[in-house]
Amino acid sequence: MARLKSERNSKKEYSFRKYFKKCTATAVLTIALFTVFSGFTGALFAQGEYENTNFKTLKSDNGFPLSITDDLNNTVKINSKPERILSISLMTDEVLLAVVDKSRIIGVTKLAADPGISNIASDVAGIPNKITLNVETVLSLSPDLVFLATWSDANKVKQLRNAGLPVLQFKSHVTIPGIEKMIATIAEAVGEKKNGEKLISLINSRLNKIHDKIASIPDSSRLTVMDYGTWGSSFGRGSSWDTIVKLAGLKNAVADLKSDKWGTVPVSKEKLIDLNPDILILPGWVWGDPAGSDKFYKKITSDPAL
């Protein structure tokens, strides 16, 4: 019996390695690409029911002034091409760094400088201000356009608008069309529509290459994968994680389980063992605890049951 079990494990390991030679690089590329544009704001992934891509963009023949409607249906008039742009949302930080010359960005969120969570930590080195949403600080910087998240403090946002600042708010989108719509809108708002189009083209080019590489992998050979957070849950159907998994040619181990309103599925240790995913992804960053990810990794890998 022990010999048969060993042979089965060897075959499984060989199949796993053979498969990974074919898909690991593309899976990593997909995850890296998606996280660059999906953003992070305290929860790693957003949930699908909040997705809304019905942006409206109105502009005059000469480009500016123009009016743009954001994700909260606020229509904002931008009189001239912004030269003092302030972003206090990691997802808009990342998009702006890709479409605007850094000299026009006067500030980004503090999270953007944290290499544990940010894809642009090295790129924001020359940007003078890394801030949180503090009304006095924002007003002192005299921005001509401010980017925030839809979950930013509503009272503070109101104060900024009352002070005459143009403020655009965006959601953390969980689908490629939603992300591309956000990119296009942000690029147009800062007068860099062509750069936005180039970025969207790059995304589609990379995704097409990934699709071509994994298209020949039969469904029966696709591995199951599951993310597992320190709070004992995983992201299910309709989350950005689920989108990443599908684009990478894998199967979400909890896709068939019921998600809560945030897109997460509670997973006990017993359920994790029962699901038995081929790949388990653990967090590399834990909010407010620099050593949290290492502690959680050791906890999982040293557990005899796992």
C-alpha positions as CSV (number, residue, x, y, z in Angstrom):
1,M,0.0,0.0,0.0
2,A,2.8,2.4,0.9
3,R,4.5,1.6,-2.4
4,L,1.4,2.3,-4.4
5,K,0.8,5.6,-2.5
6,S,4.4,6.6,-3.3
7,E,4.0,5.8,-7.0
8,R,0.8,7.8,-7.1
9,N,2.5,10.8,-5.4
10,S,5.4,10.5,-7.8
11,K,3.1,10.5,-10.8
12,K,1.2,13.5,-9.4
13,E,4.4,15.4,-8.8
14,Y,5.6,14.7,-12.3
15,S,2.3,15.8,-13.8
16,F,2.4,18.9,-11.6
17,R,5.9,19.9,-12.7
18,K,5.2,19.1,-16.4
19,Y,2.1,21.3,-16.2
20,F,3.9,24.1,-14.4
21,K,6.6,24.3,-17.1
22,K,3.8,25.1,-19.4
23,C,1.7,27.5,-17.3
24,T,3.6,29.0,-14.3
25,A,5.2,31.9,-16.2
26,T,1.9,32.8,-17.8
27,A,0.0,32.5,-14.6
28,V,2.5,34.8,-12.8
29,L,2.3,37.3,-15.7
30,T,-1.4,37.3,-15.6
31,I,-1.5,37.9,-11.8
32,A,1.2,40.6,-12.1
33,L,-0.7,42.3,-14.9
34,F,-4.1,42.2,-13.3
35,T,-2.9,43.5,-9.9
36,V,-1.2,46.4,-11.5
37,F,-4.5,47.8,-12.6
38,S,-7.0,46.4,-10.1
39,G,-5.6,48.2,-7.2
40,F,-5.5,47.6,-3.5
41,T,-7.2,49.5,-0.6
42,G,-7.1,47.3,2.5
43,A,-8.9,44.3,1.0
44,L,-6.9,42.4,-1.6
45,F,-9.7,41.9,-4.1
46,A,-13.0,43.6,-4.8
47,Q,-16.3,41.7,-5.3
48,G,-18.1,41.5,-8.6
49,E,-21.5,42.9,-7.6
50,Y,-20.1,46.4,-7.3
51,E,-18.8,46.4,-10.8
52,N,-20.0,49.3,-12.9
53,T,-18.5,50.3,-16.2
54,N,-21.0,52.9,-17.4
55,F,-18.7,55.8,-17.6
56,K,-19.8,58.9,-19.4
57,T,-17.3,61.3,-21.0
58,L,-18.3,64.6,-22.6
59,K,-15.7,66.9,-24.1
60,S,-15.4,69.9,-26.4
61,D,-13.7,69.8,-29.7
62,N,-10.4,71.2,-28.4
63,G,-10.2,68.7,-25.5
64,F,-10.5,71.0,-22.5
65,P,-12.6,72.0,-20.7
66,L,-14.3,68.6,-20.4
67,S,-16.7,66.9,-18.0
68,I,-16.2,63.4,-16.8
69,T,-18.6,61.3,-14.7
70,D,-16.9,59.0,-12.2
71,D,-18.0,55.7,-10.6
72,L,-20.3,57.5,-8.1
73,N,-22.1,59.4,-10.9
74,N,-20.4,62.7,-10.0
75,T,-19.8,64.8,-13.1
76,V,-16.7,66.9,-12.7
77,K,-15.6,69.7,-15.0
78,I,-11.9,70.0,-15.7
79,N,-11.1,73.4,-17.2
80,S,-7.6,72.8,-18.4
81,K,-5.0,70.0,-18.7
82,P,-4.1,69.1,-15.1
83,E,-0.5,69.8,-14.1
84,R,-0.8,69.2,-10.3
85,I,-2.4,65.8,-10.0
86,L,-3.0,64.2,-6.6
87,S,-4.0,60.6,-6.2
88,I,-4.9,59.0,-2.8
89,S,-5.9,55.5,-4.0
90,L,-3.3,52.9,-5.0
91,M,-5.3,51.8,-8.1
92,T,-5.4,55.3,-9.5
93,D,-1.7,55.8,-8.4
94,E,-0.7,52.8,-10.6
95,V,-2.7,53.9,-13.6
96,L,-1.5,57.5,-13.5
97,L,2.2,56.3,-13.3
98,A,1.6,54.5,-16.5
99,V,-0.1,57.3,-18.5
100,V,1.2,60.6,-17.1
101,D,4.7,62.1,-16.8
102,K,5.7,61.7,-13.2
103,S,6.5,65.5,-13.0
104,R,2.8,66.2,-13.1
105,I,1.9,64.0,-10.1
106,I,2.4,65.9,-6.8
107,G,1.3,63.2,-4.5
108,V,0.2,59.5,-4.2
109,T,-1.1,57.4,-1.3
110,K,1.4,56.2,1.3
111,L,0.6,52.6,0.2
112,A,2.2,53.3,-3.2
113,A,5.7,53.4,-1.5
114,D,5.3,50.1,0.3
115,P,7.1,47.4,-1.7
116,G,5.1,44.8,0.2
117,I,1.9,45.7,-1.5
118,S,2.7,48.2,-4.3
119,N,3.7,47.4,-7.9
120,I,5.1,51.0,-8.2
121,A,7.1,51.4,-5.0
122,S,10.3,52.2,-6.9
123,D,8.5,54.4,-9.4
124,V,7.1,56.8,-6.9
125,A,10.5,57.6,-5.4
126,G,10.7,61.0,-7.0
127,I,7.1,62.1,-6.2
128,P,7.3,64.6,-3.3
129,N,4.2,63.6,-1.3
130,K,3.0,60.2,0.0
131,I,-0.1,61.0,2.0
132,T,-3.4,59.7,3.4
133,L,-6.7,61.5,3.0
134,N,-6.2,64.6,5.2
135,V,-8.2,67.6,4.1
136,E,-5.7,70.2,5.3
137,T,-2.8,68.4,3.7
138,V,-4.6,68.1,0.4
139,L,-5.6,71.8,0.3
140,S,-2.1,72.9,1.2
141,L,-0.8,71.1,-2.0
142,S,-3.2,73.1,-4.3
143,P,-3.9,70.2,-6.7
144,D,-5.8,70.9,-9.9
145,L,-7.3,67.3,-10.0
146,V,-7.7,64.8,-7.2
147,F,-8.3,61.0,-7.6
148,L,-9.9,59.1,-4.7
149,A,-11.6,55.7,-4.2
150,T,-15.4,55.3,-4.0
151,W,-14.9,54.3,-0.3
152,S,-12.9,57.4,0.6
153,D,-14.4,59.3,3.6
154,A,-17.5,61.0,2.2
155,N,-17.3,63.9,4.6
156,K,-13.7,64.6,3.7
157,V,-14.5,64.3,0.0
158,K,-17.4,66.8,0.5
159,Q,-15.0,69.3,2.1
160,L,-12.6,69.1,-0.8
161,R,-15.4,69.6,-3.3
162,N,-16.7,72.6,-1.3
163,A,-13.2,74.1,-1.4
164,G,-13.5,74.0,-5.2
165,L,-11.3,71.0,-6.0
166,P,-12.3,68.7,-8.9
167,V,-12.4,65.2,-7.4
168,L,-12.9,61.9,-9.3
169,Q,-13.7,58.7,-7.5
170,F,-13.2,55.2,-8.8
171,K,-14.1,51.6,-7.7
172,S,-11.7,48.7,-7.6
173,H,-12.8,46.9,-10.7
174,V,-12.7,43.1,-11.0
175,T,-12.9,42.5,-14.7
176,I,-10.7,43.4,-17.6
177,P,-13.4,45.5,-19.3
178,G,-14.0,47.4,-16.1
179,I,-10.3,48.0,-15.6
180,E,-9.9,49.2,-19.2
181,K,-12.8,51.6,-18.9
182,M,-11.2,53.1,-15.7
183,I,-7.9,53.5,-17.5
184,A,-9.5,55.2,-20.5
185,T,-11.4,57.6,-18.2
186,I,-8.4,58.5,-16.1
187,A,-6.2,59.0,-19.1
188,E,-8.8,61.3,-20.7
189,A,-9.2,63.3,-17.5
190,V,-5.5,64.1,-17.4
191,G,-5.3,64.8,-21.2
192,E,-3.5,61.6,-22.1
193,K,-6.1,59.7,-24.0
194,K,-3.6,58.2,-26.4
195,N,-1.4,56.9,-23.6
196,G,-4.5,55.3,-22.1
197,E,-5.2,53.6,-25.4
198,K,-1.6,52.3,-25.6
199,L,-1.9,50.9,-22.1
200,I,-5.1,49.1,-22.9
201,S,-3.6,47.7,-26.1
202,L,-0.6,46.4,-24.0
203,I,-3.0,44.7,-21.6
204,N,-4.9,43.0,-24.4
205,S,-1.6,42.0,-26.2
206,R,-0.3,40.3,-23.0
207,L,-3.6,38.6,-22.3
208,N,-3.8,37.3,-25.9
209,K,-0.3,35.8,-25.5
210,I,-1.3,34.1,-22.3
211,H,-4.4,32.8,-23.8
212,D,-2.5,31.3,-26.8
213,K,-0.1,29.5,-24.4
214,I,-2.8,27.9,-22.2
215,A,-5.4,27.2,-24.9
216,S,-4.1,23.8,-25.6
217,I,-4.3,22.6,-21.9
218,P,-7.4,20.4,-21.6
219,D,-9.9,21.2,-18.9
220,S,-9.2,17.9,-17.2
221,S,-5.5,18.8,-16.8
222,R,-6.0,22.3,-15.3
223,L,-4.9,22.6,-11.7
224,T,-7.0,23.9,-8.9
225,V,-5.8,26.9,-7.0
226,M,-6.9,28.7,-3.9
227,D,-5.8,31.8,-2.0
228,Y,-6.0,31.5,1.7
229,G,-6.0,34.5,4.0
230,T,-5.0,35.0,7.6
231,W,-8.7,35.4,8.4
232,G,-9.5,31.9,7.2
233,S,-11.2,32.6,3.9
234,S,-10.7,32.6,0.2
235,F,-12.0,34.7,-2.7
236,G,-14.8,33.0,-4.7
237,R,-16.7,33.5,-7.9
238,G,-17.1,37.2,-9.0
239,S,-13.9,38.4,-7.4
240,S,-10.8,39.8,-9.1
241,W,-9.0,36.7,-7.8
242,D,-11.5,34.5,-9.7
243,T,-10.8,36.5,-12.8
244,I,-7.0,36.1,-12.4
245,V,-7.4,32.3,-11.9
246,K,-9.5,32.0,-15.1
247,L,-7.1,34.1,-17.2
248,A,-4.2,32.0,-15.9
249,G,-5.8,28.7,-17.1
250,L,-6.5,27.4,-13.6
251,K,-9.6,26.5,-11.6
252,N,-10.7,28.3,-8.5
253,A,-11.0,25.7,-5.8
254,V,-13.9,27.6,-4.1
255,A,-15.7,28.7,-7.2
256,D,-18.7,26.5,-6.4
257,L,-19.0,27.6,-2.8
258,K,-21.2,30.5,-1.7
259,S,-19.5,33.9,-1.3
260,D,-20.4,36.7,1.1
261,K,-21.1,40.2,-0.1
262,W,-17.4,40.9,-0.3
263,G,-16.8,37.9,-2.5
264,T,-15.1,35.8,0.2
265,V,-15.7,32.2,1.2
266,P,-15.1,31.2,4.8
267,V,-12.9,28.1,4.7
268,S,-12.1,26.1,7.9
269,K,-9.0,24.0,8.1
270,E,-11.1,20.9,7.7
271,K,-12.6,22.4,4.5
272,L,-9.2,23.3,3.2
273,I,-8.1,19.7,3.6
274,D,-11.3,18.5,1.9
275,L,-10.8,20.9,-1.1
276,N,-7.2,19.8,-1.4
277,P,-6.1,22.4,-4.0
278,D,-3.1,21.7,-6.2
279,I,-1.8,25.1,-5.5
280,L,-2.3,27.1,-2.3
281,I,-1.5,30.9,-2.4
282,L,-0.7,32.5,0.9
283,P,-0.5,36.3,1.5
284,G,2.8,38.0,1.2
285,W,1.6,41.1,3.0
286,V,-0.7,41.6,6.1
287,W,-2.3,44.9,6.9
288,G,-0.6,46.5,10.0
289,D,1.6,43.5,10.7
290,P,5.0,43.5,8.8
291,A,5.8,40.0,10.1
292,G,2.2,38.7,9.6
293,S,2.7,36.9,6.3
294,D,5.8,35.1,7.5
295,K,4.1,34.0,10.7
296,F,1.1,32.8,8.8
297,Y,3.3,30.9,6.3
298,K,5.1,29.1,9.1
299,K,1.8,28.3,10.8
300,I,0.4,26.7,7.7
301,T,3.5,24.8,6.6
302,S,4.2,23.4,10.1
303,D,0.7,22.2,10.7
304,P,0.8,18.4,10.5
305,A,-2.8,18.2,9.2
306,L,-1.9,20.4,6.3
